[in-house]
Amino acid sequence: MNSAAISLYELNYRIKKAIDDKLPEMVWIRAETSDVRVNQNGHCYLEFIEKDPGGKTLAAKARGMIWANTFHLLRSCFENSTKQSFSSGLKVLVQVSVEFHELYGLSLTVHDIDPSYTLGDQALNRTAILKQLEEDGVLHLNKELELPVPLNRIAVISSPTAAGYEDFLDQLHKNSFGFVFYVKLFPAIMQGDRSEDSIISALERIYEYQYCFDAVVIIRGGGATSDLNCFDSYLLAAGCAQFPLPVITGIGHERDETVLDIVAHTRAKTPTAVAEFLIDNLAETAADLTGISHAIAARVSQRLQEETVRLSVFETKNLFVLKSRYKEQENLLSSAKTAMAKGMLRIQRENRDRLASLEDILKKSVRQLYKDEVNKLDTLEKHLQLSSPENILKKGYTLTLKDGKLVKQSDTVKKGDEIVTLFPDGKIKSIVI
């Protein structure tokens, strides 16, 4: 037996003595919280861990505790400053005393915590994500999308049991305008470790049916600020930034702006505010359509009045011309008759038999000439009547107008244009497809 051997207790006692002699009474350390638990007496037990630079494996680990009276004060200060609960997975700067017990081993007792360090770490993480998104060229992609008109086919990502989702539906479907919205829920977990993957999975399902929707709405109810951590994810933010449909968020309160809010097309405070945004957008569209309808009706009415006046002037002018021409022909015929009568008398004096024969010929010629001229006038009058737009419409033809102008060629209209077709008994409006 080796006489130099010591007991385990003696070894642990020497370790405790060495720690007490060599280490300062208090020391500030940087670490990440893990396995945070509070027992029935209010004492907080946790582990402090540090990962390697790659963030995949543990480099160090130590047990820690915070006595109930200290924990009550530190937690209140920390949560008021950071707006999130004291829980696992936080980067913290804490002041600890190092204790080594012969039976329980090494532990760190927390005496103070610096909330600004945790806030700084979160801000750095968020800044790094935003910088990466900007370097990737996707930070503002979703904001550059135009909102469809009308905006009423909505894909919703939310928890089906969330009060915020119910508030959203209630606000949307009970709008005072009576607008109809078509809403499809794509369920997802909206808080916790699995929320990021769940929301990304919902986005992927919507992508398969993207042509069925006008926009994507991501909403959740109220809760702790720490529940919003999943919305500061690079993968989720990049997916939303590059999504082919506008993304509208209502995932927190006014004071909380996540990376997802920044990359989204539109950010609202709450699910109810998202519903109000959609209703207001559709109200603006309805107002625009009403204005366009009134403008078209006024322009058509004005054009009809102008055409009525133009046709009336044309009719009056042509009637005057016809009467004048008819009078001229009558005068010519009268002059011809007089001249012929004088000639006939002169010839009669020279040769009665010849004059009688010539008189018959001349009378027939005059009658035929008169008849021909009358026929010409009748034909001209009928041609003018047949050529009038009113008569053309009565024959089964139509006139097509775009923006109040006559459409003469097919390439002057395109898909989506509104045209007006005139019939003898009315008009219709059509959309070109």
Backbone torsions as a table, in degrees:
resi	resn	phi	psi	omega
1	MET	NA	134.1	-178.6
2	ASN	-79.1	118.8	-177.2
3	SER	-71.7	-15.1	-179.2
4	ALA	-84.8	-8.5	-178.0
5	ALA	-65.9	146.4	177.6
6	ILE	-122.1	164.9	-179.8
7	SER	-78.9	162.5	176.9
8	LEU	-60.6	-42.0	178.5
9	TYR	-58.4	-43.7	-179.7
10	GLU	-62.9	-40.5	178.1
11	LEU	-62.0	-47.4	-179.6
12	ASN	-65.5	-34.7	177.7
13	TYR	-64.7	-41.8	178.6
14	ARG	-64.6	-39.5	176.6
15	ILE	-61.1	-46.5	178.5
16	LYS	-58.6	-43.5	-179.0
17	LYS	-66.2	-40.1	179.5
18	ALA	-64.9	-41.1	178.7
19	ILE	-64.7	-46.2	-178.6
20	ASP	-62.4	-35.5	-176.9
21	ASP	-79.7	-35.6	-171.2
22	LYS	-95.5	-32.4	-176.1
23	LEU	-92.1	147.2	176.0
24	PRO	-65.4	163.6	-177.7
25	GLU	-63.5	-39.2	179.9
26	MET	-128.8	146.5	176.9
27	VAL	-146.4	140.0	177.0
28	TRP	-90.1	134.1	178.6
29	ILE	-131.3	150.4	173.0
30	ARG	-102.1	131.0	-178.8
31	ALA	-161.1	177.1	176.5
32	GLU	-115.1	136.6	-179.2
33	THR	-77.9	148.4	178.8
34	SER	-152.2	148.0	175.1
35	ASP	51.3	50.7	-179.6
36	VAL	-77.1	124.5	-179.9
37	ARG	-137.1	143.1	177.2
38	VAL	-119.6	124.6	-178.5
39	ASN	-86.6	-179.2	-174.3
40	GLN	-66.6	-18.7	178.2
41	ASN	-89.0	-3.2	178.9
42	GLY	92.2	0.5	177.3
43	HIS	-78.4	141.4	-179.3
44	CYS	-105.8	124.9	177.1
45	TYR	-114.1	137.0	-176.7
46	LEU	-156.0	176.5	172.8
47	GLU	-121.3	142.0	171.5
48	PHE	-102.8	130.3	-179.1
49	ILE	-129.8	158.9	173.0
50	GLU	-138.2	130.7	-178.2
51	LYS	-99.1	161.1	177.4
52	ASP	-67.8	168.2	-177.6
53	PRO	-54.7	-28.6	178.5
54	GLY	-77.2	-14.7	177.1
55	GLY	76.7	18.6	-175.2
56	LYS	-108.3	-35.1	-177.6
57	THR	-122.1	157.6	179.5
58	LEU	-78.7	136.1	176.2
59	ALA	-103.0	-26.6	179.9
60	ALA	-159.1	154.6	179.7
61	LYS	-153.5	142.8	177.8
62	ALA	-151.3	144.6	175.5
63	ARG	-74.0	147.7	177.8
64	GLY	-140.9	161.3	176.0
65	MET	-152.0	155.9	176.1
66	ILE	-132.6	120.0	-179.6
67	TRP	-63.7	151.1	-170.2
68	ALA	-53.1	-48.1	-177.2
69	ASN	-65.3	-38.6	177.5
70	THR	-70.5	-42.3	-177.8
71	PHE	-62.0	-38.9	179.9
72	HIS	-60.0	-43.8	-178.9
73	LEU	-72.6	-45.0	-177.4
74	LEU	-66.1	-41.4	-179.4
75	ARG	-64.0	-41.8	179.3
76	SER	-61.7	-44.8	179.7
77	CYS	-65.1	-44.8	-177.5
78	PHE	-63.6	-47.2	-176.1
79	GLU	-70.8	-33.2	175.8
80	ASN	-67.3	-34.0	-177.3
81	SER	-81.0	-42.9	-173.9
82	THR	-95.3	-12.0	-178.0
83	LYS	62.5	31.5	175.7
84	GLN	-150.8	158.6	-176.3
85	SER	-75.4	154.2	175.8
86	PHE	-79.3	110.2	-173.1
87	SER	-148.2	-176.3	179.8
88	SER	-70.0	155.0	174.9
89	GLY	85.3	12.2	-179.8
90	LEU	-98.4	141.5	170.8
91	LYS	-85.0	122.5	-174.2
92	VAL	-131.0	156.9	170.8
93	LEU	-119.6	110.9	-174.0
94	VAL	-125.1	150.9	174.3
95	GLN	-98.6	123.6	-175.0
96	VAL	-130.0	157.9	167.3
97	SER	-109.2	137.8	-177.2
98	VAL	-92.0	123.7	-178.5
99	GLU	-126.4	139.0	176.8
100	PHE	-128.0	117.8	-178.8
101	HIS	-103.6	139.6	-176.9
102	GLU	-58.6	-30.3	-177.1
103	LEU	-97.3	-40.4	-172.1
104	TYR	-99.0	-7.6	176.6
105	GLY	81.2	-157.9	-173.6
106	LEU	-80.8	138.5	174.4
107	SER	-151.5	157.4	179.7
108	LEU	-115.8	124.2	177.7
109	THR	-99.8	123.4	-175.6
110	VAL	-85.6	131.4	178.5
111	HIS	-115.0	-23.5	-177.9
112	ASP	-155.8	160.1	179.4
113	ILE	-143.6	142.7	-179.2
114	ASP	-106.6	100.8	-177.1
115	PRO	-63.0	-28.0	-176.8
116	SER	-63.1	-29.7	178.6
117	TYR	-66.5	-43.5	178.7
118	THR	-64.2	-42.8	177.4
119	LEU	-62.3	-41.2	179.8
120	GLY	-63.9	-39.6	179.1
121	ASP	-65.3	-41.2	178.7
122	GLN	-65.3	-41.6	179.9
123	ALA	-64.8	-41.0	178.1
124	LEU	-62.8	-41.7	179.8
125	ASN	-62.6	-44.6	179.9
126	ARG	-65.8	-42.4	178.6
127	THR	-62.0	-40.2	179.6
128	ALA	-64.4	-40.2	178.8
129	ILE	-65.1	-45.7	-179.8
130	LEU	-63.3	-39.4	178.3
131	LYS	-63.2	-42.8	179.8
132	GLN	-63.8	-41.2	178.3
133	LEU	-62.8	-39.9	179.2
134	GLU	-67.8	-41.8	177.2
135	GLU	-63.3	-32.6	178.1
136	ASP	-75.6	-10.9	179.1
137	GLY	77.3	22.8	-176.2
138	VAL	-119.0	-2.4	-172.2
139	LEU	-55.8	-41.7	-174.9
140	HIS	-110.1	12.1	-176.2
141	LEU	-59.2	-46.9	-175.8
142	ASN	-67.7	-33.0	178.8
143	LYS	-67.3	-22.8	-178.6
144	GLU	-80.2	-10.5	177.6
145	LEU	-71.9	144.4	175.9
146	GLU	-88.1	138.0	176.5
147	LEU	-69.2	129.2	180.0
148	PRO	-62.7	156.9	176.7
149	VAL	-125.9	120.4	-3.5
150	PRO	-79.4	161.6	-178.3
151	LEU	-107.1	86.2	-176.1
152	ASN	-142.2	5.3	175.1
153	ARG	-108.8	104.4	-166.1
154	ILE	-117.0	126.3	170.3
155	ALA	-94.5	124.5	-174.5
156	VAL	-112.8	130.3	172.0
157	ILE	-107.4	115.6	-178.6
158	SER	-167.2	169.5	171.1
159	SER	-79.5	130.8	-176.7
160	PRO	-64.1	-20.0	-178.8
161	THR	-98.6	1.1	-176.2
162	ALA	-71.7	137.4	177.2
163	ALA	-63.0	-33.1	179.4
164	GLY	-62.5	-37.1	178.1
165	TYR	-65.9	-42.4	177.8
166	GLU	-63.8	-42.0	177.3
167	ASP	-61.3	-39.9	179.4
168	PHE	-61.3	-49.2	-179.9
169	LEU	-63.1	-43.3	-178.7
170	ASP	-61.6	-45.7	179.6
171	GLN	-64.6	-39.8	-175.1
172	LEU	-70.4	-47.8	-172.3
173	HIS	-82.6	-13.6	178.8
174	LYS	-107.5	27.7	-178.4
175	ASN	-66.1	147.8	-174.2
176	SER	-69.6	-16.8	-179.1
177	PHE	-84.3	-16.0	-176.2
178	GLY	78.5	18.3	179.1
179	PHE	-66.4	146.2	178.6
180	VAL	-102.7	126.3	176.7
181	PHE	-116.9	139.3	177.7
182	TYR	-105.6	112.0	-172.2
183	VAL	-116.2	132.2	175.7
184	LYS	-125.2	122.8	-178.7
185	LEU	-88.4	132.0	171.4
186	PHE	-113.9	97.6	-171.3
187	PRO	-61.1	145.7	177.8
188	ALA	-154.8	156.9	173.4
189	ILE	-82.1	125.9	-170.2
190	MET	-104.8	4.5	173.4
191	GLN	-157.9	156.4	-179.0
192	GLY	101.1	179.1	-174.4
193	ASP	-64.9	-28.1	-176.0
194	ARG	-91.7	-1.4	-173.4
195	SER	-67.0	-39.8	-177.9
196	GLU	-59.6	-51.6	-179.7
197	ASP	-63.0	-36.8	-178.0
198	SER	-66.4	-42.8	-179.4
199	ILE	-69.1	-40.8	177.5
200	ILE	-61.6	-39.8	177.9
201	SER	-62.8	-39.9	177.7
202	ALA	-64.2	-40.5	176.9
203	LEU	-60.8	-39.8	-179.7
204	GLU	-65.1	-36.9	177.5
205	ARG	-67.3	-39.5	178.4
206	ILE	-65.4	-37.7	-178.8
207	TYR	-57.7	-34.6	179.9
208	GLU	-65.4	-25.5	-178.6
209	TYR	-121.6	33.7	-172.4
210	GLN	-59.4	-31.4	-176.8
211	TYR	-75.1	-5.7	176.9
212	CYS	-89.2	-6.2	-172.9
213	PHE	-130.3	156.8	176.7
214	ASP	-98.0	-26.7	-176.7
215	ALA	-161.5	162.8	175.0
216	VAL	-113.0	131.9	178.2
217	VAL	-114.4	125.7	176.3
218	ILE	-112.2	114.5	-174.4
219	ILE	-134.8	154.4	174.0
220	ARG	-153.9	161.7	179.0
221	GLY	-80.0	-169.2	-179.7
222	GLY	-73.2	176.7	-179.1
223	GLY	159.3	-175.6	-179.4
224	ALA	-70.2	152.9	178.8
225	THR	-62.2	-30.9	-180.0
226	SER	-64.4	-23.5	178.5
227	ASP	-68.9	-11.5	-178.5
228	LEU	-90.7	0.7	-175.5
229	ASN	-58.7	-34.6	-177.6
230	CYS	-65.1	-21.6	-179.0
231	PHE	-84.9	0.8	171.5
232	ASP	-101.9	27.4	-178.3
233	SER	-88.4	136.5	177.5
234	TYR	-64.9	-45.8	-177.1
235	LEU	-62.0	-43.6	179.6
236	LEU	-66.8	-44.5	-179.7
237	ALA	-63.2	-43.3	179.8
238	ALA	-64.3	-39.4	178.7
239	GLY	-63.4	-42.8	179.7
240	CYS	-70.3	-39.7	-179.0
241	ALA	-60.7	-35.7	-177.1
242	GLN	-97.7	6.2	-177.5
243	PHE	-69.9	141.1	-175.4
244	PRO	-73.2	-10.8	177.0
245	LEU	-109.8	149.5	175.1
246	PRO	-59.6	136.7	179.2
247	VAL	-107.5	128.2	180.0
248	ILE	-117.8	127.3	-176.2
249	THR	-111.5	147.4	172.4
250	GLY	-149.9	69.5	-166.9
251	ILE	-113.6	-1.1	-177.0
252	GLY	-154.6	-154.2	177.9
253	HIS	-107.2	172.7	-173.7
254	GLU	-58.2	-32.8	-174.8
255	ARG	-82.1	-11.9	-175.2
256	ASP	-104.7	115.5	176.4
257	GLU	-121.6	114.7	-178.8
258	THR	-93.8	171.7	175.7
259	VAL	-60.9	-37.6	178.5
260	LEU	-61.8	-40.3	176.8
261	ASP	-60.0	-38.7	-175.8
262	ILE	-69.0	-39.2	-177.0
263	VAL	-85.6	-17.1	-177.5
264	ALA	-67.1	157.5	177.8
265	HIS	-62.7	-46.0	-178.1
266	THR	-140.4	136.1	178.0
267	ARG	-116.7	127.2	174.5
268	ALA	-115.5	161.9	-175.0
269	LYS	-69.2	-47.3	-171.4
270	THR	-137.9	169.5	175.0
271	PRO	-56.5	-39.2	178.4
272	THR	-63.7	-39.2	178.2
273	ALA	-65.8	-34.1	175.8
274	VAL	-62.8	-44.6	178.5
275	ALA	-61.0	-41.6	178.7
276	GLU	-63.3	-38.2	177.4
277	PHE	-61.6	-45.1	-179.1
278	LEU	-64.8	-40.2	179.1
279	ILE	-65.7	-45.4	179.4
280	ASP	-62.4	-39.2	179.3
281	ASN	-62.3	-43.1	-179.8
282	LEU	-70.2	-31.6	177.2
283	ALA	-65.3	-39.9	176.7
284	GLU	-63.6	-41.3	178.2
285	THR	-62.1	-43.4	179.4
286	ALA	-62.8	-40.5	179.0
287	ALA	-64.5	-41.5	178.0
288	ASP	-62.0	-43.6	-179.5
289	LEU	-65.6	-37.9	178.0
290	THR	-64.0	-42.0	178.2
291	GLY	-63.1	-42.6	178.8
292	ILE	-63.3	-41.2	180.0
293	SER	-61.8	-44.6	179.2
294	HIS	-64.3	-39.9	180.0
295	ALA	-64.4	-41.9	179.2
296	ILE	-64.4	-44.7	-179.4
297	ALA	-61.4	-41.7	-179.6
298	ALA	-66.2	-41.2	-179.2
299	ARG	-66.6	-41.5	178.3
300	VAL	-63.8	-43.3	179.2
301	SER	-61.6	-43.1	178.8
302	GLN	-63.1	-42.8	-178.9
303	ARG	-65.1	-39.3	177.9
304	LEU	-63.2	-40.0	177.6
305	GLN	-63.9	-43.6	179.4
306	GLU	-62.4	-42.4	-179.3
307	GLU	-68.6	-35.5	177.3
308	THR	-62.4	-44.6	178.4
309	VAL	-64.4	-42.0	-178.9
310	ARG	-63.6	-41.7	178.7
311	LEU	-66.7	-37.1	178.7
312	SER	-64.1	-43.2	178.1
313	VAL	-64.4	-41.7	179.6
314	PHE	-62.2	-42.2	-179.7
315	GLU	-64.9	-44.9	-179.4
316	THR	-63.0	-42.6	-179.4
317	LYS	-63.8	-44.8	-178.4
318	ASN	-70.0	-34.9	176.9
319	LEU	-63.6	-40.5	178.5
320	PHE	-64.4	-41.4	179.7
321	VAL	-63.6	-43.3	-179.8
322	LEU	-63.4	-44.6	179.0
323	LYS	-63.7	-40.3	179.4
324	SER	-64.4	-42.4	179.3
325	ARG	-64.9	-40.4	179.2
326	TYR	-63.1	-40.0	179.5
327	LYS	-65.6	-41.2	178.2
328	GLU	-60.8	-43.2	179.0
329	GLN	-64.4	-39.3	176.9
330	GLU	-61.6	-41.9	179.5
331	ASN	-65.0	-40.5	178.1
332	LEU	-62.9	-43.6	179.1
333	LEU	-63.8	-40.0	179.4
334	SER	-64.0	-42.6	178.6
335	SER	-64.9	-41.0	-180.0
336	ALA	-64.2	-40.7	179.5
337	LYS	-62.6	-41.9	-179.8
338	THR	-64.7	-44.9	-179.8
339	ALA	-63.0	-42.3	-178.9
340	MET	-66.8	-36.2	179.1
341	ALA	-64.1	-40.7	177.9
342	LYS	-64.8	-41.8	-179.9
343	GLY	-64.2	-40.7	179.6
344	MET	-63.2	-39.3	178.6
345	LEU	-64.7	-39.8	179.9
346	ARG	-65.1	-43.6	-179.8
347	ILE	-68.7	-35.9	-179.6
348	GLN	-60.2	-36.0	179.0
349	ARG	-68.4	-29.1	-179.0
350	GLU	-82.6	-43.2	-177.4
351	ASN	-154.1	102.1	-174.2
352	ARG	-63.1	-43.0	-178.2
353	ASP	-64.0	-43.9	-179.6
354	ARG	-66.0	-37.9	-179.8
355	LEU	-65.0	-39.8	179.7
356	ALA	-62.6	-42.2	179.5
357	SER	-65.7	-45.8	178.9
358	LEU	-64.1	-34.5	-179.5
359	GLU	-63.3	-42.3	178.5
360	ASP	-61.5	-43.6	-179.3
361	ILE	-63.3	-43.8	-178.5
362	LEU	-65.2	-40.0	179.8
363	LYS	-62.8	-42.9	178.4
364	LYS	-63.5	-41.3	-180.0
365	SER	-63.8	-41.6	-179.6
366	VAL	-64.2	-44.7	179.7
367	ARG	-62.0	-41.9	-179.8
368	GLN	-65.7	-41.0	178.4
369	LEU	-62.4	-42.1	179.2
370	TYR	-63.2	-44.2	179.8
371	LYS	-62.3	-44.1	179.8
372	ASP	-61.2	-42.7	-178.9
373	GLU	-65.7	-40.3	178.1
374	VAL	-63.3	-42.1	178.8
375	ASN	-62.3	-41.7	177.8
376	LYS	-59.8	-43.2	-179.9
377	LEU	-64.8	-40.5	178.7
378	ASP	-63.8	-44.2	179.9
379	THR	-62.1	-42.8	179.3
380	LEU	-62.5	-41.9	-179.4
381	GLU	-65.6	-42.9	179.0
382	LYS	-65.0	-39.4	179.2
383	HIS	-61.7	-40.2	178.8
384	LEU	-65.7	-40.6	179.0
385	GLN	-65.9	-42.1	-179.2
386	LEU	-66.4	-28.3	-176.6
387	SER	-82.1	-8.3	-177.3
388	SER	-70.6	144.8	179.8
389	PRO	-56.9	-36.7	-179.3
390	GLU	-61.9	-42.0	-178.3
391	ASN	-70.2	-35.9	178.2
392	ILE	-62.4	-42.6	177.9
393	LEU	-62.9	-38.6	-179.9
394	LYS	-65.4	-23.4	-179.3
395	LYS	-80.6	-0.6	179.4
396	GLY	108.6	-6.5	177.3
397	TYR	-81.0	162.9	176.5
398	THR	-130.7	162.0	174.2
399	LEU	-115.6	134.1	-179.1
400	THR	-112.0	129.4	-177.4
401	LEU	-119.6	142.7	171.8
402	LYS	-131.6	122.0	-176.3
403	ASP	55.7	34.5	176.5
404	GLY	81.9	3.4	-178.4
405	LYS	-114.2	146.5	-178.3
406	LEU	-68.3	129.2	176.7
407	VAL	-87.7	116.4	-178.6
408	LYS	-106.5	-21.1	-178.6
409	GLN	-134.9	147.5	-175.4
410	SER	-67.9	-28.0	-175.6
411	ASP	-77.9	2.5	177.6
412	THR	-89.5	-3.1	176.1
413	VAL	-120.1	154.5	179.0
414	LYS	-137.9	169.0	-177.8
415	LYS	-58.3	132.6	179.3
416	GLY	96.0	-12.9	179.7
417	ASP	-69.0	146.5	172.9
418	GLU	-98.0	129.1	-179.2
419	ILE	-123.8	157.7	178.7
420	VAL	-120.3	125.9	179.9
421	THR	-109.1	123.6	-178.9
422	LEU	-94.0	129.5	174.5
423	PHE	-114.6	170.0	178.6
424	PRO	-59.9	-31.9	-173.4
425	ASP	-110.7	12.6	178.0
426	GLY	160.2	-156.8	-178.4
427	LYS	-150.1	158.2	174.7
428	ILE	-132.9	155.6	175.6
429	LYS	-108.3	142.6	-177.6
430	SER	-138.1	155.8	172.7
431	ILE	-110.5	128.9	-177.6
432	VAL	-75.7	126.7	177.1
433	ILE	-112.7	NA	NA
